[in-house]
């Protein structure tokens, strides 16, 4: 299990950074791709709040328009990730 946790903790901050960058650039395809990857990893590792938020971000970006909610969801996602990261580090 520590291998999966390490991999998740290595990859997720990069995906989060790419999502933030893509939101700033208005690149909905990049938002979708990175949120999709983050959703998958989060679901596999059991970080369900991160999973749910990444899923919402993925769904909004897939529609092809930002209805204005992405910025707020990104803040929630980052907060949820910090909590998940702290919890997962206890298992290393």
C-alpha positions as a Markdown table, in Angstrom:
| # | Residue | x | y | z |
|---|---|---|---|---|
| 1 | Unk | 0.0 | 0.0 | 0.0 |
| 2 | Unk | 2.8 | 2.6 | 0.7 |
| 3 | Unk | 3.8 | 2.4 | -3.0 |
| 4 | Unk | 0.3 | 3.4 | -4.1 |
| 5 | Unk | 0.2 | 6.2 | -1.5 |
| 6 | Unk | 3.7 | 7.5 | -2.6 |
| 7 | Unk | 2.6 | 7.4 | -6.2 |
| 8 | Unk | -0.6 | 9.3 | -5.5 |
| 9 | Unk | 1.2 | 11.9 | -3.3 |
| 10 | Unk | 3.8 | 12.4 | -6.1 |
| 11 | Unk | 1.3 | 12.7 | -9.0 |
| 12 | Unk | -1.6 | 14.6 | -7.4 |
| 13 | Unk | 0.1 | 17.9 | -6.7 |
| 14 | Unk | 1.3 | 18.0 | -10.4 |
| 15 | Unk | -2.3 | 17.3 | -11.6 |
| 16 | Unk | -3.6 | 20.0 | -9.3 |
| 17 | Unk | -1.1 | 22.5 | -10.6 |
| 18 | Unk | -2.0 | 21.6 | -14.1 |
| 19 | Unk | -5.7 | 22.1 | -13.3 |
| 20 | Unk | -5.0 | 25.6 | -11.8 |
| 21 | Unk | -2.9 | 26.5 | -14.8 |
| 22 | Unk | -5.6 | 25.3 | -17.2 |
| 23 | Unk | -8.3 | 27.2 | -15.4 |
| 24 | Unk | -6.2 | 30.4 | -15.7 |
| 25 | Unk | -5.7 | 29.8 | -19.4 |
| 26 | Unk | -9.4 | 28.8 | -20.0 |
| 27 | Unk | -8.2 | 25.4 | -21.4 |
| 28 | Unk | -11.2 | 23.2 | -20.7 |
| 29 | Unk | -9.6 | 20.2 | -22.4 |
| 30 | Unk | -6.6 | 20.3 | -20.1 |
| 31 | Unk | -8.9 | 20.8 | -17.1 |
| 32 | Unk | -10.9 | 17.8 | -18.1 |
| 33 | Unk | -7.8 | 15.6 | -18.7 |
| 34 | Unk | -6.1 | 16.4 | -15.4 |
| 35 | Unk | -9.3 | 16.3 | -13.4 |
| 36 | Unk | -10.1 | 12.9 | -14.9 |
| 37 | Unk | -6.6 | 11.6 | -13.9 |
| 38 | Unk | -6.9 | 13.0 | -10.4 |
| 39 | Unk | -10.4 | 11.6 | -10.0 |
| 40 | Unk | -9.2 | 8.1 | -10.9 |
| 41 | Unk | -6.3 | 8.2 | -8.6 |
| 42 | Unk | -8.3 | 9.6 | -5.7 |
| 43 | Unk | -11.0 | 7.0 | -6.1 |
| 44 | Unk | -8.4 | 4.2 | -6.2 |
| 45 | Unk | -6.7 | 5.4 | -3.0 |
| 46 | Unk | -10.0 | 6.2 | -1.2 |
| 47 | Unk | -9.7 | 10.0 | -1.1 |
| 48 | Unk | -13.4 | 10.4 | -1.7 |
| 49 | Unk | -13.8 | 14.1 | -1.2 |
| 50 | Unk | -11.1 | 14.8 | -3.7 |
| 51 | Unk | -12.7 | 12.2 | -6.0 |
| 52 | Unk | -16.1 | 14.0 | -5.8 |
| 53 | Unk | -14.7 | 17.5 | -6.5 |
| 54 | Unk | -12.5 | 16.3 | -9.3 |
| 55 | Unk | -15.6 | 14.6 | -10.8 |
| 56 | Unk | -17.6 | 17.9 | -10.6 |
| 57 | Unk | -14.7 | 19.8 | -12.3 |
| 58 | Unk | -14.4 | 17.1 | -14.9 |
| 59 | Unk | -18.1 | 17.3 | -15.7 |
| 60 | Unk | -18.2 | 21.1 | -15.9 |
| 61 | Unk | -15.1 | 21.2 | -18.2 |
| 62 | Unk | -16.6 | 18.4 | -20.4 |
| 63 | Unk | -19.6 | 20.6 | -21.1 |
| 64 | Unk | -17.3 | 23.0 | -22.9 |
| 65 | Unk | -18.1 | 26.1 | -20.8 |
| 66 | Unk | -17.0 | 27.3 | -17.4 |
| 67 | Unk | -20.2 | 28.5 | -15.7 |
| 68 | Unk | -18.1 | 30.4 | -13.2 |
| 69 | Unk | -18.0 | 27.7 | -10.6 |
| 70 | Unk | -14.6 | 26.2 | -11.5 |
| 71 | Unk | -12.6 | 28.7 | -9.5 |
| 72 | Unk | -14.5 | 28.0 | -6.3 |
| 73 | Unk | -14.3 | 24.2 | -6.9 |
| 74 | Unk | -10.6 | 24.5 | -7.4 |
| 75 | Unk | -10.2 | 26.1 | -4.0 |
| 76 | Unk | -12.3 | 23.3 | -2.4 |
| 77 | Unk | -10.3 | 20.7 | -4.3 |
| 78 | Unk | -7.0 | 22.1 | -3.0 |
| 79 | Unk | -8.3 | 22.1 | 0.5 |
| 80 | Unk | -9.7 | 18.6 | 0.2 |
| 81 | Unk | -6.4 | 17.4 | -1.2 |
| 82 | Unk | -4.4 | 18.9 | 1.7 |
| 83 | Unk | -6.6 | 17.0 | 4.1 |
| 84 | Unk | -6.3 | 13.7 | 2.1 |
| 85 | Unk | -2.6 | 14.1 | 1.9 |
| 86 | Unk | -2.2 | 14.5 | 5.7 |
| 87 | Unk | -4.4 | 11.5 | 6.3 |
| 88 | Unk | -2.5 | 9.4 | 3.7 |
| 89 | Unk | 0.9 | 10.3 | 5.1 |
| 90 | Unk | -0.1 | 8.7 | 8.4 |
| 91 | Unk | -0.1 | 5.4 | 6.6 |
| 92 | Unk | 3.5 | 5.6 | 5.3 |
